[in-house]
Amino acid sequence: MTERIVGQDIIMIPDDQVLADIIELLSREFVCYGYRKVTKHLQRTGYRINRKKVFRIMKENHLLNHTYNYRSPAKRVVESIVRVHNPNKVWEMDIKYVYIQGENRTAYLFAMIDCYTREVVGKYLGYHCTSSDVKMAMDFAFMDRGIEAISSVRIRSDNGTQFVSRIVELFLASSHIEHERIHPATPKEDGFIESFNSILEKEVIRRFEFSSFQDADDTIDRFIAFYNNERLHSAIGYKAPREVYERWKENLIEE
């Protein structure tokens, strides 16, 4: 346990939370800190911790020297275009900008789509979109779908900093989920999520002026519910994505 000053209080922080804070710090795009600077950073955020303890935690978790900022070699896509015959085999994810006119700010929409059913399986909207936000949205999507359902899924994304971060890589690895990245400047390789983003742009973002963040969030939630449950999709036989998924589960999809 480690003491941390929070306001006027001193609370005890377990070592696994200290480790999580260190990993979050080291996952930032340009942070190349050794244990001394990590110690100083923790102390500036209220921790009463010395260099010896930080060194021990980082050494035990292979975060010393160059390893803390090491990114594993990118696993590139093999198939240029995804071909799947069942749901929960390949999900694509991406981030899109959404302008909030009433607040004169731009929000970030993170979305995940099932490449077989075209169903939006995960979504996050916020004025920031960090790797932790992406991890949280993926976690919710996995829980909603069910552990057994996603046991063989692989995730496809571009090379955005949120997607190649250590936080996301460790989360997917710990969930035993494969992550593949498209080649640079080849949006056709994640064409399913790009298609959804295009539909969202045409049918929502260009049609509505959002008075507030809440207005945008509510409107996009309503659209995704419509998109998943009612909107006819020509590529899946003029059915709605959720209908395709439910019929697949009931083994009613015609060959």
Beta strands, then each sheet from edge to edge (+ up, - down):
strand 1: 2-6
strand 2: 9-13
strand 3: 47-48
strand 4: 90-100
strand 5: 105-114
strand 6: 120-126
strand 7: 154-157
strand 8: 178-181
sheet 1: 2+ 1- 3+
sheet 2: 6+ 5- 4+ 7+ 8+
end
